[in-house]
């Protein structure tokens, strides 16, 4: 692998994150920017970065529900 080149796992992680954040925004009726800030504020972003591998193998509905639940447990009120 050359310098600056992403591994397959890194590419998969980026692909999943760029898929799931807009889906979260759509599901919870907010802009993608608002969704990103919401996830950051209420712990969903850290959860997503740590558990993306498990989340990406799950049905989209359950992945979104898990992200929502993490945020809710950390004070999110949407």
C-alpha positions as CSV (number, residue, x, y, z in Angstrom):
1,X,0.0,0.0,0.0
2,X,1.4,3.4,-1.0
3,X,1.5,6.4,1.2
4,X,-1.8,8.2,1.3
5,X,-3.7,5.1,0.0
6,X,-6.6,3.8,2.1
7,X,-6.9,0.2,3.1
8,X,-10.0,-1.8,2.1
9,X,-11.2,-1.5,5.7
10,X,-10.8,2.2,5.7
11,X,-12.6,2.6,2.4
12,X,-15.4,0.4,3.7
13,X,-15.7,2.5,6.9
14,X,-15.8,5.7,4.9
15,X,-18.4,4.3,2.5
16,X,-20.6,3.2,5.4
17,X,-20.4,6.5,7.3
18,X,-21.1,8.5,4.2
19,X,-24.2,6.3,3.7
20,X,-25.5,6.1,7.2
21,X,-25.3,9.8,8.2
22,X,-27.6,11.0,5.4
23,X,-29.9,8.1,6.1
24,X,-30.0,9.1,9.8
25,X,-30.8,12.7,8.7
26,X,-33.6,11.5,6.4
27,X,-35.1,9.2,9.1
28,X,-35.1,11.9,11.7
29,X,-36.0,14.8,9.5
30,X,-32.9,16.9,9.7
31,X,-30.2,18.1,7.3
32,X,-27.0,16.0,7.0
33,X,-25.1,18.7,8.8
34,X,-27.6,18.7,11.6
35,X,-27.4,14.9,11.8
36,X,-23.6,15.0,12.0
37,X,-23.7,17.6,14.8
38,X,-26.5,15.7,16.6
39,X,-24.5,12.5,16.4
40,X,-21.3,14.3,17.6
41,X,-23.1,16.1,20.5
42,X,-24.9,13.0,21.9
43,X,-22.2,10.2,21.4
44,X,-23.6,8.7,18.3
45,X,-20.5,9.7,16.2
46,X,-18.1,7.9,18.6
47,X,-20.4,4.9,18.7
48,X,-20.5,4.9,14.9
49,X,-16.7,5.1,14.6
50,X,-16.2,2.3,17.1
51,X,-18.9,0.0,16.0
52,X,-19.3,0.7,12.3
53,X,-18.3,-2.9,11.4
54,X,-21.2,-4.4,13.3
55,X,-23.6,-1.7,12.3
56,X,-22.9,-2.1,8.6
57,X,-23.8,-5.8,8.7
58,X,-27.2,-5.0,10.2
59,X,-30.4,-4.0,8.5
60,X,-30.4,-0.2,8.0
61,X,-33.4,0.2,10.2
62,X,-31.7,-1.4,13.2
63,X,-28.4,0.5,12.6
64,X,-30.3,3.8,12.6
65,X,-32.3,2.7,15.7
66,X,-29.1,1.8,17.5
67,X,-27.6,5.2,16.7
68,X,-30.7,6.9,17.9
69,X,-30.8,4.9,21.1
70,X,-27.2,5.8,21.9
71,X,-27.9,9.5,21.4
72,X,-31.1,9.3,23.4
73,X,-29.3,7.7,26.3
74,X,-26.8,10.5,26.2
75,X,-29.4,13.3,26.3
76,X,-30.6,13.5,22.7
77,X,-34.3,14.4,22.5
78,X,-35.3,14.1,18.9
